[in-house]
């Protein structure tokens, strides 16, 4: 799934939407520390009162919120795993009896709490439904009746949420006309900040892909490797930050840790050009870079003596996988930070070519080329000769 696919399905989680039919909701209350199931209940989603539906819809949208490779990750299932989560979810997707579907979801809950212990009670929520996407929009001026033809795919979404007890407070009882402590002790389910969750299957080219699952991390750039490996039974994956760090280590391994700003700017510019060409070609897949692509980028950026075998060896040294591929979008920082004792600067990667590190009168200086006047605290600075 790309970000457009995720955004499209996320937008459909709203009341009375014919493109998103949620059939059943299944809530499982699990006790802290022991991981024992205290209670579970399954019911048609449409039988919930409207306020409850709205609260859950916010929760489901939160599961699908965030940037790809930062908070959301498309994971590939491992092969040849006994009692794999992929098989359980696939069987659950095909189940025609409510009790069978419920049993499959309870299997997943058992896997979740066999490996994780929480210091608070938690609630696992599953929904099953059908996601519909129009094949082709009708011309509203054509006068044609009926509905658009749609792609229709069933899905399962899971959300894990923590509970907390309400804080003790003093209330005023209007009937008794007295002040007294709040006696409510019912746990509050935090639906606005899911601990984790997933969507199965993923959707590619309007078709379901049962070999992948969309995993939602609790916090950006913090993967729960245990959840990914032992519970979802998926192959390991790296975050966007980890990809960027590994790429920088590979470049350092090849050319050393010192480069002038022009070359650094050229590297980011070459990667950005690859991304822009992909967008112009309406390529649904994000562009990826292997060691051959990295060798070409470094060579055309002005670094001499770079050979394909050298880059390949750097991949093997840093990642232990010479055939690893990076998503190009993960390698360009939103901003480049320059920290010194005198000042801290933040500039766009493409503007690095306007920054020079020089020695002037025996002193190290940072030269920043600009096109406009400089105003500090309302005063326009005068230009001095170099």
N, C-alpha and C positions, 0 to 999 in steps of 0.2 A: 504494500500500500504506500502511496505517496501522500503528501500533506493535503492535496486536493481531495483524495478519496476519503481521508479521515475527516476533513472539514465537512464534506458532503453528508456523511452518515451522522456526524455529531449534530448537525443542524436539524436533523429530523426528529430528535428527541423533544417533542412538544405535544401538548394535548390535542386530541382529535385530529391526528395527522394520518391521512390515508396512505402515505408513503412509509410509515413506520407503525407496524401493528405489533404491539407487545402482547403476547398471549398469556404467559404465566410468570408470576413472581414467586420466588422461593427464598424465604429468610431462615437462616440457621443461627441460633444464639449459642455461642461457645464460651464456656467459663474460663477464666484466667488460670494460668499456671498448669492446671490439669489437662486442658484442651478437651474436656468432656462436653458433649452436646447437651445443653440444658433443655432446649426446645427448638422445634422447627415447624414451619407452617407454609403451605403452598396454596395459592389461590389465583384465580384469573385477575390480571392487572386491572381490568376495567371495573372490578368490584370494589377496589379501594376508593375511598372518598377522594374528591378532587384535590384537596390540600395535601393528602398523602402522596397522590400521584405526582404532584408538582415537586414535592421534596425529593422523591426518588428520581425524577427526570433530571433534576439538578445534579444529583449524585452520578448518574450515568454519563452526563456530559462532562463532569469532572474527570471521570476515568479516561475519557478520550481527549482530554485537554493537554496541551503542551507541545513542544517541538519534537520532531523525529530525531532519534539518536541522542536526545537530551532527557526527555521524560517518557516518550513513547518509543517502543522498539519492536520492529517486526522480527520475530524469532522463528527459526526453522526447527522443526521437531527432529529429534534424533531417531535413527532407524534401529530396528531390531531390539526394542525395549519391551520387556514383559510388563503387561498391565500398564501400558503407557497412557499418559493423560490424553494424548491425541486419540487413541482408540476409545477411551471413555467418553470424550467430548463428541466424537463422531457417532458413537452409538446413541448418546443422549440426543443428538440432533435428529436421528432417525426414529427415535422412540415415538410410538403412537399412543401408548398408555401413560397417563399422568404418573402413576406409581413407579413405572420403569424409569422415567426421566428423573424423578426425585431420587431414586436409588443411585443413579449414575452421578448426580451432583453430590450426594452424600459420600460417595467414594472419593471424590476430589477433596472434599472437606477433611476426610480422614487423612489423606496424603498431606494436606496443608499443616495439620496440627501434629502430625507424626514427626515433623522436622522443625517446627517453630513453637516457641513458648512465649506468651505475652503476659505482661504484668497487669493487664486489664481485660475485662470481658470484651469480646468482639462479636460482630455480626457479619456473616457472609451472605451476600445477596446474589442470587442468580435470576436472570430473566431469559426467556426464550421468545423469539419473535420472528418477524419477517421484514426484511429491508427491501423496499421497492424503489427502483430508479427508472424514470421514463427513458424509453429507447430514443424517442424523437419527439420534440415538442410540436404540438399542432399549431397551425397558424390560427390565431384567435379570430381573424377576419374571414376565415373560410366558412364559418357557419356549421362546421361539422359537429355532430353531437358525440356523446359517449366519452370514454376516458382514453388517455394515452396508453399505448402498449408499454409495458414495463418489464425490466429485469427484476425477478423476485428471488431472493435468497434468504434462507433461514439462518439464524445466528443464535449464539449464546453469549451473554455478557455477564461477567462476574465482578463484584466489588466487595472488598474487605474493609470494614470500618470499625473504628474503636468506639467504646462506650465510656461514659464518665458519669459519676454521681453528681446531682445538682449541689451547688454550694449552699451551705446553711445560711439562711437569711431571716430577717425579721419582717413579718407582714402585718397588715392591719385588716382584721376581719370586720367587714362592714355590717354583717348581720349581728354578730355578738358584740360589736363595738369594743374590741379589745386588740391589743398588740400581742402577737404570739409567734413562736418560731415556725418557719416553713416546715411542714411535716412530710412533704413529697420526697420519696426515696427511689422513685423509678429511674433507672439508668437512661441517660440521654445518648442517643446514637448520633455520632458525628458524620453526617452525610455530605458535608462540604469539603472534607479533606480525606479522601480515601487513602488507606494505607498502601493498597496496591489493587490491581485488577487486571482483567484481560478481556479481549474480544476474540471469539472463534466462530467461523474461520475469518481469514482476511479476505479482502475483495480486490481483485486485479482485473482490469479490463472488463468490469461489470460481471465478473464470474467469481464464484467462491473458490478459495485456495485452502484446502484442508491440510496442506503440508506446512502452513505457517499460522502463527498466532500473534496478535497484537498485545504486547505486554505493557502495562502502565506502572512506572516506578512511583514510589511514594514521594520521593524528592528528586529534583533534577540532578542528573549526572551521578546518581547513587543507585547502582544496580544491586539487587538482592540475588547474588549468585546462587545461593542455596535454593531460592524459590525457582529460579530459571532452570537449574540443573535437576534437582531432586523432585520438585513438584510439577513443573511444566514439562520436564524431560526434553529440554531444548538445548541446542548448541550454544556455546558461549558467544558473547557479542561484546563489543567495546562501545563506549560512549563517544560523543562528538569530541569532547575534551581529550579523551584518551587517544583518539585518532590524531588529533592535532599535535599532541605531545609526542607521539611516536613518529609522526612525519618530521617534526623538528629535530628529533634525535637522529633520524636517518640522514637528514641533510647535514647535521653537524658531524656525523660519522664520516661523511664523504668529503666535505670541504673544510671541516674544522669549525670552531665556534666563533670565528671572526669573519664578518662580511661587511662590505660597505652598503649603505642604505639603498643605493641604486639597484643592486642585485636582489636584495630582499624585496624591494618594491616590484621588480621585474617578475620574481617568482609568483607573488600574489596576483600580479596582473595576468600572467599566463594561465593560472588556474581559473581566474575569473572569466577569461575569454572562453575557456572550455565550457564553463557553466552557461554563459550567455549563448553560445552556439547551440547548446542542447535545448535551451528555451526557444530559440528561433526555429529549431527543427521540430518543435512540439513533441519532443521525446518524453514519453511518460516515465521512463526509467531515469533515475538520477545518474549523472556521469560518474564513473569510477576510474581510479588511476592505479595501474600496477607499476612494477619496477621499470618497465619500458617507457611508460608515460612520464614517470618521475625523471628518468635519464634525459628525455627530450626537453622537459621543462627546465631542468638545471642547465643544460647545454645552451638552449636558446635564451636563457636569462643572463648569459655572459660569464658563466663559470667554465674555465678551460680544463681539459684533460679528464672530463667525466666519461667513464666507459660503462656500458651496460652491465658487465660482470661486477664492476665495483658497486653499482647500485644494488644489484641482486644480492651481493654479499652483505651489504649494509642492512637490507631487509631481514636477512637471516640472522644477523647479529642482534638487531634491536627487537624484532618480533618473533624470531625463530620460525618464520614462515616466509620464504622467498616469493611465494605466489600470492601473498596477501594483497588485497585491493582496498584502497581508501575511497570513501565517498568524497568527491571534490568539494561539496558544500561544507564538509566538516573541517576543511583545512584552512579556510580563510577566517581570521578573527573579525569580529564586528568592529573592533578598534584595537590599535596598537598603543600600549602604555609605555611611556618612557619616564622612569623614576630617577631623580637625582636628589641630592641634598638641598639644592637650591629651589627646584621646581619639579612638578609632576605634570606631564603632558599626555594627552590622549588624542590620537589622530587616526584618520582612516588609513587602511593599508595602502591604498593607491596614492596617498599623499606622502609616503615615505621618501619618494625621490626628491622631495623638497627639503629634506632634513640632511644636514651634513655634520659629521663629527670631525672637527679640525683642531689644529694646534696654532694658536696665535700669541706671539710674544712670549712663548714658552708656557702658555696656559692652555689647558684643554677647554674647548668651547663647543657649544651646540649651535649650529647655524640653521636658522629656520627661514626659508624663502617664502615670502608672502606677497600678495597682490594688492593689499589694501592698507590703509593707515591703521596704526595701533592706538587704541584708546584705553587708558587705565584710570579708573575712578573718575571718569568724566573728563580727563585731560588727554588731549591728543599729543602723543610723543613726537619730538623732533627727530629727524633722521640725522645720524652722525656718520662721518666718513669712516670707512673700515680701517 
